[in-house]
Structures are given as structure tokens and as C-alpha cells.
Amino acid sequence: QVHLVESGGALVQSGGSLSLSCTAPGISLDEYAIGWFRQVPGKEREAVSCISSGDGSKYSVGSAKGRFILSRDELNNAVVLQMNGRNPEDPAVYYCAAVRGRYYVGTVYCFDAKEYNYWGRGTQVTVSS
């Protein structure tokens, strides 16, 4: 059983940076492709960034492109989403999702929520004005 846990959500000041972490006790996250998604009330969940299994390809989309940095923290068995700058779309609940053994070329599947078998419960990001 894969149990994903997001952490790091907080109230961040306008223009500040915030790092979200996705961990999964008992498994090696390196074997899994990880996607980060976000959702606000009344809207569909949308993709933010994704990384293939292992030291694989990484992608970000939309307002996250060029601002969010996705990386693996192998020491802590985590995938970290560093959020830089500010965008009106940033306040949301952020979810990490995992699927084992995926190596993406391009974003069609990497950003598809249906691709992922396991989901965390989410962490709230709020931006102060």
C-alpha cells in the first residue's frame, strides 16, 4: 500500500518562496513517477508539475512553468516542489500523486490525473497580499 503524504503548505507572503514535500513511508519514491496537482473550490484539479520515475524528465505547465522547481530528495525519500514568486493561481490545495515505473516523454500522460494510482490528501497553500 502506497501512502503519500504532502507537507509544507502554509501562508506565504507575496513574492516569497515555499517548498512542498511529498513523502511515502515504506517505499522508494524513486521508483515512481510523481505528479503535483492543485485544486480550488469549484474548479477541476489541474496539473502543475511532474517527474518521471528515477532521474527522469520533469515538466511544469502554465503559470508554474519557469517558477516552480521539481526535484527528488533522495536522502529523505521525497519529491519537492519549490514554488517561487507569486501568481493569482497559486492559492490552492496541492496534491501529490504517484504511479510506479513511468518514464515520460512529453506531457500528455504526465499531466493526466487518471495516470496516477495513488494520491495524498493534499496540503493548503495560501498567499498573503
C-alpha positions in Angstrom: 0.0 0.0 0.0 1.4 3.4 -1.0 0.5 6.2 1.4 1.5 9.6 0.1 1.9 12.5 2.5 2.2 16.1 1.4 3.7 18.7 3.7 4.9 22.3 3.6 1.7 24.1 2.8 1.4 27.4 4.5 0.5 31.0 4.4 3.3 32.5 2.2 3.9 36.2 1.7 3.5 37.7 -1.7 6.7 37.2 -3.7 8.1 34.6 -1.3 9.0 31.0 -1.9 7.6 27.9 -0.5 8.6 24.2 -0.7 6.1 21.4 -0.7 7.3 17.9 0.0 5.7 14.6 -1.0 6.9 11.5 1.0 5.8 7.9 1.2 6.9 5.8 4.2 7.9 2.3 3.4 8.5 2.6 -0.4 11.2 4.1 -2.5 9.7 7.1 -4.3 12.5 6.9 -6.8 10.6 4.0 -8.5 7.5 6.2 -9.0 6.6 9.0 -11.3 5.2 11.8 -9.3 2.7 14.4 -10.3 1.8 17.6 -8.4 -1.8 18.9 -8.9 -3.8 21.7 -7.4 -7.4 22.4 -6.9 -9.5 25.3 -5.7 -13.2 25.0 -4.7 -15.5 24.9 -7.7 -12.8 24.1 -10.2 -11.3 20.9 -11.5 -8.0 19.6 -10.3 -5.2 20.8 -12.6 -1.7 19.6 -13.2 1.2 21.7 -12.0 4.4 19.7 -12.4 5.5 16.1 -12.9 8.6 14.0 -12.8 9.3 10.6 -14.3 10.5 7.6 -12.3 14.1 7.7 -11.4 16.2 10.6 -12.5 13.8 11.2 -15.3 12.2 14.0 -17.2 10.5 16.8 -15.5 7.7 19.1 -16.7 5.8 22.1 -15.5 2.7 23.7 -17.0 1.0 27.0 -17.3 1.9 29.6 -14.6 4.2 27.0 -12.9 6.5 26.9 -15.8 9.7 28.8 -15.1 8.7 29.4 -11.5 8.3 26.0 -9.9 11.2 23.7 -9.5 10.6 20.0 -9.0 13.3 17.7 -7.7 13.9 14.5 -5.9 15.4 14.5 -2.4 16.8 11.0 -2.3 18.2 11.4 1.2 14.7 11.9 2.6 12.8 9.8 0.0 10.8 12.8 -1.1 9.8 14.8 -4.1 10.0 18.5 -3.5 8.1 21.2 -5.3 9.7 24.6 -4.8 7.3 27.4 -5.6 8.9 30.8 -6.4 7.3 34.1 -7.0 3.6 34.7 -6.9 0.7 34.2 -9.2 -3.0 34.6 -8.5 -3.5 30.9 -9.4 -1.1 29.7 -6.7 -3.5 29.6 -3.6 -5.0 26.1 -3.7 -4.8 22.6 -2.2 -1.8 20.9 -3.6 -1.8 17.1 -4.1 1.0 14.8 -5.0 0.2 11.6 -6.9 2.3 8.5 -7.8 2.4 5.8 -10.4 5.1 3.1 -10.5 7.6 2.8 -13.3 6.7 5.6 -15.7 9.2 7.3 -18.0 7.5 10.2 -19.7 8.5 11.8 -23.0 6.3 14.8 -23.3 3.4 15.8 -21.1 0.3 14.1 -22.4 0.3 11.3 -19.8 2.4 13.1 -17.1 -0.3 15.7 -16.6 -3.2 13.3 -16.8 -4.7 12.7 -13.3 -6.0 9.4 -14.5 -2.5 8.2 -15.0 -1.8 8.0 -11.2 -2.8 5.2 -8.9 -2.0 6.9 -5.5 -2.9 10.2 -4.1 -2.1 12.2 -1.0 -4.7 14.1 1.0 -3.3 17.5 0.0 -1.7 20.5 1.6 -3.1 24.0 1.6 -1.2 26.9 0.1 -2.4 30.4 0.9 -0.8 33.6 -0.4 -1.0 36.8 1.6 -1.4 40.0 -0.4 
